[in-house]
Amino acid sequence: MIAAVARLGKTDLDVFPFCLGGNTFGWASDETESFAVLDAYAAAGGNFIDTADAYSAWVHGHEGGESETIIGRWMASRGNRNQMVVATKVGRLTDLADLRADTIRTAVEGSLRRLQTDRIDLYYAHGDDDSSIPLAETLGAFDELVRAGKIRHAAASNYEVHRLGEALRTSKAAGLTPYVALQPHYNLMEREYEQELGPLCFAGGLACIPYFSLAMGFLTGKYRAGVAVTSVRAEGATGYLDERGIAVLASLDAISAAHGSTQAAVALAWLLAQPTVVAPVASARTAEQLAELLPFVDLELTAEELAELSRASRPSP
């Protein structure tokens, strides 16, 4: 499977339409398992990896940076840094949990060191810092890093529409590097993005790279009433098991059976077909789990199937 790459918004980056989430590396997957997932992803033509300096600081005994470290070791051992598009984030690591210019300058050096690279292709503000820090300061720091060659492009994650709009206006007025992509919470069960953020991204030419693309695993189809699943995300995933969620699963079951594919692949194919979406982010703990996801990049759903999934997942008014 070697799927066609897609241009990421207004950048010069060509990416595989499946962005591999690195949040499991060093947490749910040890280094050996993580390398196996990364090898399988690359063998399928994948070149777009997402991580953050804060992954996996939530684990007892971890400090953050574990995921970046594993990815860096993998790229160094495989000699493939120039073939990969690497995205990481700043703003949520303990002691570096804001978007001040000094914080960004310090954080990027740590990420570069752990990733064993001289540049980051896509550097996200992990979440909006709407305290007393001016957007111009944050955007100015990103601009400085672009001019220094330490990052190629800046992007935003978890921004509300009014703040993303303000950031785009600020960068344009000041002649600073703009955000070129947004990473929002968006999937069949979480469709708020379509209301305001989606149109703003469309108008501004921003690429959408949604996270939690499988609703914490719910859209894989393994979470059903009366079925016990052992997973670090089981509690969050089972929260979707209501009337609407059951309807979505029924649609996924029927469509995946018609294509001889998996429910996860169908859910990701729906997401990839939505306006502005360039590459959904999804993670896999093992190479076997990855194999259930990869078919979506070549899966072509009919207009009727896309409409059925949209209907089944439409939130109640």
C-alpha positions in Angstrom: 0.0 0.0 0.0 1.6 3.3 -1.2 -1.1 6.0 -1.1 -0.7 9.3 -2.7 0.6 12.1 -0.6 -1.3 15.4 -0.1 -0.1 18.9 0.2 -0.4 20.3 3.7 -2.3 23.6 3.3 -0.2 26.4 1.9 3.1 24.7 2.9 5.6 22.9 0.8 5.1 19.7 2.9 3.7 16.6 1.1 2.2 14.2 3.7 0.7 10.7 3.8 -3.0 11.0 4.4 -2.7 9.2 7.7 -0.7 11.0 10.5 0.6 8.5 13.0 0.0 9.6 16.5 3.0 9.2 18.8 1.2 9.6 22.1 1.4 5.8 22.8 5.1 5.7 22.4 6.8 5.2 25.8 3.4 4.8 27.4 1.1 2.1 26.1 3.9 0.9 23.8 7.5 0.3 24.9 10.4 1.1 22.6 10.4 -2.3 20.8 6.7 -2.1 20.2 6.9 1.5 19.1 9.7 0.7 16.6 7.5 -2.1 15.2 4.6 0.3 14.7 6.9 3.0 13.1 8.5 0.4 10.8 5.1 -0.9 9.6 3.9 2.7 9.1 6.9 3.6 7.0 6.7 0.4 5.0 3.1 1.4 4.0 4.4 4.7 2.7 3.7 6.7 5.8 5.8 9.8 6.4 3.9 12.0 8.9 4.4 11.6 12.6 2.7 13.6 15.4 4.0 13.9 18.9 4.5 16.5 21.7 7.0 17.4 24.3 4.4 16.6 27.0 4.0 12.9 25.9 3.9 11.1 28.3 4.3 13.3 31.3 1.0 12.0 32.8 2.6 8.6 33.5 4.0 8.1 37.0 7.7 8.4 36.8 7.8 10.1 33.4 8.9 13.7 32.8 7.6 14.2 29.3 9.6 13.8 26.1 9.4 10.0 26.1 7.6 9.9 22.8 10.0 12.3 21.1 12.9 10.3 22.4 11.7 7.1 20.9 10.9 8.7 17.6 14.3 10.3 17.5 16.0 7.0 18.2 13.9 5.3 15.5 14.8 7.9 12.9 18.5 7.8 13.8 18.6 4.0 13.7 16.7 3.9 10.3 18.5 6.9 8.8 15.3 8.2 7.5 14.9 11.7 9.0 14.8 13.4 5.6 11.9 11.1 4.5 9.7 12.0 7.5 7.5 15.0 8.3 7.7 15.5 12.0 5.2 17.4 14.0 5.6 18.2 17.7 4.1 20.7 20.2 4.9 23.2 22.9 3.0 24.6 25.8 1.9 21.7 28.1 5.1 20.2 29.5 5.6 20.8 33.2 7.7 23.9 33.8 7.2 24.8 30.1 3.4 25.1 30.2 2.8 28.4 28.5 3.4 30.1 25.2 5.8 32.9 26.3 8.7 33.6 23.8 11.3 32.3 26.3 9.3 29.2 26.9 9.1 28.4 23.2 12.8 29.0 22.7 13.7 26.7 25.5 11.2 24.0 24.6 12.2 23.8 21.0 15.8 23.0 21.9 14.6 20.1 24.1 12.4 18.7 21.3 15.2 19.0 18.7 17.6 17.2 21.0 15.2 14.4 21.8 14.2 14.0 18.2 17.9 14.0 17.1 17.2 16.5 14.4 18.1 20.1 13.4 14.5 21.1 12.4 10.9 20.4 13.2 8.6 20.4 10.2 5.4 21.4 12.0 5.5 23.0 15.4 2.2 23.4 17.2 1.1 25.6 20.0 -0.4 22.7 22.0 -3.2 24.7 23.3 -4.2 28.4 23.3 -2.6 30.4 26.1 -5.2 33.1 26.6 -3.8 34.5 29.8 -1.7 37.7 29.8 0.6 36.6 27.0 0.0 38.6 23.8 -0.6 36.5 20.6 2.0 38.7 19.0 4.7 37.4 21.4 3.8 33.8 20.7 3.7 34.3 17.0 6.9 36.3 17.1 8.7 33.5 18.8 7.5 31.0 16.1 8.5 33.5 13.4 12.0 33.7 15.0 12.3 29.9 14.9 11.3 29.8 11.3 13.9 32.4 10.3 16.5 30.5 12.3 15.6 27.2 10.4 14.7 25.4 13.6 11.1 24.9 12.6 9.6 25.0 9.1 6.0 25.9 9.9 3.9 26.9 12.9 0.5 25.5 13.7 -2.3 25.6 16.3 -4.0 22.9 18.4 -7.1 23.3 20.6 -7.8 26.9 19.6 -11.3 28.4 19.8 -12.5 30.0 16.6 -12.2 33.6 17.9 -8.6 33.1 19.1 -7.6 31.3 15.9 -9.1 34.2 13.9 -7.3 36.7 16.1 -4.0 34.8 15.6 -4.3 34.8 11.8 -5.1 38.5 11.8 -2.2 39.3 14.1 0.3 37.4 12.0 -0.9 39.0 8.8 -0.8 42.6 10.3 2.7 42.1 11.8 4.2 40.2 8.9 4.8 37.1 11.1 4.8 33.5 10.1 1.1 32.4 10.2 -0.4 29.2 11.5 -0.7 26.9 8.6 -2.7 24.1 10.2 -5.1 23.3 13.0 -5.3 20.2 15.1 -8.8 20.0 16.5 -10.9 17.4 18.3 -12.9 16.1 15.4 -14.4 12.7 14.4 -17.8 11.1 13.7 -18.8 11.5 17.3 -17.3 15.0 17.8 -18.5 17.3 15.0 -18.4 20.8 16.6 -15.4 21.7 14.3 -17.8 21.9 11.3 -19.7 24.8 12.8 -17.1 27.6 12.9 -13.6 26.3 12.9 -14.0 24.4 9.7 -15.2 27.4 7.7 -12.4 29.6 9.1 -9.8 27.0 8.1 -11.3 26.7 4.7 -11.3 30.5 4.2 -7.7 30.8 5.5 -6.3 27.8 3.6 -5.4 26.0 6.9 -5.0 22.2 6.8 -7.1 20.3 9.4 -5.2 17.4 11.1 -7.8 16.1 13.6 -6.8 14.3 16.7 -8.8 11.6 18.5 -9.9 10.6 15.0 -11.3 7.3 16.4 -13.1 8.8 19.4 -10.6 7.3 21.8 -11.1 3.9 20.1 -14.9 3.9 20.1 -15.0 4.0 16.3 -12.9 0.8 16.0 -16.2 -1.0 16.9 -14.7 -3.0 19.8 -16.7 -1.1 22.5 -20.2 -2.6 22.7 -22.8 -3.0 25.4 -21.9 -5.8 27.7 -18.4 -6.2 26.2 -15.4 -5.6 28.6 -12.4 -4.1 26.9 -9.0 -3.8 28.6 -7.6 -0.4 27.4 -6.2 2.8 28.9 -9.0 4.6 27.0 -11.9 2.3 27.8 -13.6 4.7 30.1 -13.6 7.5 27.6 -14.6 5.4 24.7 -17.6 3.8 26.4 -18.9 7.2 27.1 -20.1 7.3 23.5 -22.2 4.2 23.8 -25.5 5.9 23.8 -28.3 5.8 21.2 -26.4 8.0 18.7 -23.2 6.0 19.2 -25.1 2.7 18.7 -26.5 4.1 15.4 -23.0 5.1 14.2 -21.7 1.6 15.0 -24.5 0.0 13.0 -23.6 2.2 10.0 -19.9 1.4 10.4 -20.7 -2.3 10.6 -22.7 -2.3 7.4 -20.3 -0.2 5.4 -17.2 -2.0 6.6 -18.8 -5.3 5.7 -19.7 -4.1 2.2 -16.1 -3.1 1.6 -14.5 -6.0 3.4 -12.7 -3.5 5.6 -12.6 -2.5 9.3 -14.9 -0.1 11.1 -11.9 2.0 12.0 -10.9 2.3 8.4 -14.4 3.4 7.4 -14.5 6.0 10.2 -11.2 7.4 9.2 -12.2 7.4 5.5 -15.2 9.5 6.3 -13.1 12.0 8.2 -10.5 12.2 5.4 -13.4 13.0 3.0 -14.5 16.1 5.0 -13.6 19.6 3.8 -10.1 20.9 4.9 -9.0 17.5 6.4 -5.6 16.5 5.1 -4.6 13.7 7.4 -6.4 12.4 10.5 -4.2 11.5 13.5 -4.6 8.0 14.8 -2.3 6.0 17.0 -1.7 2.3 17.4 -0.2 0.4 20.3 1.0 -2.5 18.1 1.7 -3.2 14.5 -1.4 -5.4 14.5 -3.6 -2.5 15.5 -2.0 -0.4 12.8 -2.9 -2.9 10.2 -6.6 -2.3 11.0 -6.2 1.4 10.3 -4.0 1.6 7.2 -6.7 0.4 4.7 -8.5 3.7 5.1 -6.0 5.6 2.9 -7.1 3.6 -0.1 -10.8 3.2 0.9 -13.2 5.1 -1.3 -16.6 5.5 0.2 -19.6 6.2 -2.0 -21.5 9.5 -1.7 -24.4 7.5 -0.2 -22.1 5.9 2.4 -20.6 9.2 3.4 -24.1 10.7 3.7 -25.3 7.7 5.8 -22.4 8.2 8.2 -23.0 11.9 8.5 -26.7 11.3 9.1 -26.1 8.6 11.8 -23.6 10.8 13.6 -25.4 14.1 13.4 -25.8 15.5 16.9 -29.3 16.1 18.2 -30.4 19.7 17.8 
